[in-house]
Structures are given as C-alpha cells and as structure tokens.
Amino acid sequence: MSAADLSADEDALRALWVPFENGDIALPRDGRVLFVGARASVGLQRFATRKWCCEQTFKPFADALQRAGFAVREAADDERFACVLLLLPRQRDERRALFAHALAHVDDGGVVVASVANREGARSAQDDMALLTGATQSLSKHKCRVFWAHPQAITVDADLLSAWQAHAVLRETASGLASRPGLFAWDRIDAASALLAECLPDDLHGRVADLGAGAGFLSVALLRRCPGVTALDLFEADARALPAARRNLEAACTSLGRDVAVQCHWHDVAAGVPGTFDAVISNPPFHQGHAELPELGRAFIVAAANALRSGGTLWMVANQRLPYEATLRAHFAGVRTVVERDGYKVIEATR
C-alpha cells in the first residue's frame, strides 16, 4: 500500500508520536504508560519499553504487537499510569467511552494524549476531551490532530464521566440483541446480514462455524431456523464483540429450549480456522480502516473451504461488485448465486 493509501488510523498513529519528538510532552521514565488501541510501529519501537501496558482488541493488530515483543493485556481496574495514549475511533460514543476509560486509569495530574485523523472527527474529539477534562493543548500533523490534557480530580466533570463510562456497557438494541457502540452495525441489523439470514436453508445441521460473527446475529438466526445444528463456533477478530455474542447465543438457546454447544473464539479468520465443520456461514469484512481490501473476503473463503468436511456448504453474502467467484470456484466443487438484491449477493458453495 502506497503512502497515499495509508488508512486514517495509520496516519493518526504516526501523528501520535509528534509531541514526544518535539519535546512538548515527556514520557515517564518509569514506563508507566497505558496505550489504548496500541499498534506495532516504528514509533512504538522507538519510544516504548516492555513495561508499557498495550491494549488492543483487534486480533491481527494484537498478534503483530506480540510478534514485536510487546505483551497485550487489559489494564487492571486498580492500575494507574502517568501517561495514557489513545488512538481514537470515528464512532463518537465509543470514543467517549475510551476517554472515560483513560481517566479511570491515569494518575491525578498525569497526561492523556489522543490522536485522530481530521476526516475522522478530530475537532469534535478534542472538544469532547475538553468538556470532560478542562483545557487541552494540541498540534496538527499528517492530516491529524494530536491533543492532550492533564486531568485533575477537581476539573473532571464527574457526571459526564459516569455517562460516558456507560457507553462501554452492553445494551439491548432495537433488534433485540445485546451490543455496544463501536461494534459493526452495533445498533441495527446490516442489510447484507439480514439478506443472508433470510436465505439460509433450514436443513443445515451438525457443527457450524460463523466466520466474522460480530455480536452473533447470523448465529442466532441460524439456531432459530435450523433445528439440526448441534454445535456452533463463532470466530471474531474484535474481542469487544465476544461478550455480546455470548449473551445473545445464551438467550437464543434458552428461548428455543435448545442444548447447543456454543464456543466464541477471538480469532483472525484470515489466518485459517481450526476444526472441521458441516457448514459455514459468513458475512466477511472487506474493509480495514478506509481501505477496501477484497483479499480479506478471499481469505475468509479459503479458510471456510479448508475447514469444511467433504460435502459441507458455505453460505456467504457479499457486495455484488466484489470479485469472489474465481476464488470460490478454485476451492469448491459447486458454486451458485442464490439471490442478488439491493447491491448484495448470497452465495452457496459446496466443498
């Protein structure tokens, strides 16, 4: 990927280190740093020590950090840090929850430093931090804004802090499923998944895998439609989705009176899937940041093919324009388009 194609979060990662390079802020010498949304990078190798606490919920990024020698873990409830670094997302409620998370872990008088690409809402993000903590300082670099504050207990808006902490808590959405801000289509059922759920046959059975399961909408739909499913494995790269998926599947099994062996895995599907399955369902991702990466969908197809028993079937949905057919034909004996509607296509492929 060329420099012009760098995604917004990569630009924000480069910008994050600028105030430390300029000497505007000094990192604590004792290594008490919490990096929320940590990413392996040249800057991390330059500034970080192995004492840093690196939080990362996206499995491919977490794996890259570990390969670079950094431990990935969640900060303990009682841990406090002299410096908290934030790579912030676009979704505003998720972002506000991260501000609250930072303040729960920063020493009184410590520094919270955040970086956001301009096109991801940098101005409103800085305004939010100022609302919560009081005054902020900032600089602009790489088409991003980096801003920081030294929150004191007397200047933090306690009511706002409590309200924003609630954005990290699972809630029931209009769809009836548990979710939280920041997850894919967190407050609705996306059209592609809805179309695939509508098309699933009722005779899928045995052990089934849901690749890129999110909060579990497709798995819940599968259980409701297919009484022959006895085991269900959900694979999802975003660790934040797993508690929602577990809750939704437990509720579905209880309401249906079903005894289904359900397992939720924090897993990078593009790296392959362990186990052998009678069927696979998937609404594979095709974006990372702002970059459209159809190779992600192709990797999901290959993973599904390798995980299916002979005669097993893959049911997937994709944007109509995405060229997956050649990959499907290369790995499956039979491929058919079940329906094309509203810009999406549902495909059945037999191993």
ABEGO torsion letter per residue (X at the ends): XBAAABBAAAAAAAAAAAAAAAGABBBBAAGBBBBBGBBBBAAAAAABBAABBBBBABAAAAAAAAAAGBBBBBBBAABBBABBBBBBBABAAAAAAAAAAAAAABBBGBBBBBBBBAAAGAAAAAAAAAAAAEBBBBBBBGGBBBBBBBBBAAABBAAAAAAAAAAABBBBBAAGBBBBBGBBGAABBBAAAAAAAAABBAABBEBBBBBGAEAGAAAAAAAAABAABABBBBBBABAAAAAAAAAAAAAAAAAAGBBBBBBBBBBBAAAEBBEBBABBBBBBBABBEABBBAAAAAAAAAAAAAABBBGBBBBBBBBAABBAAAAAAAABABBBBABBBGGBBBBBBBX
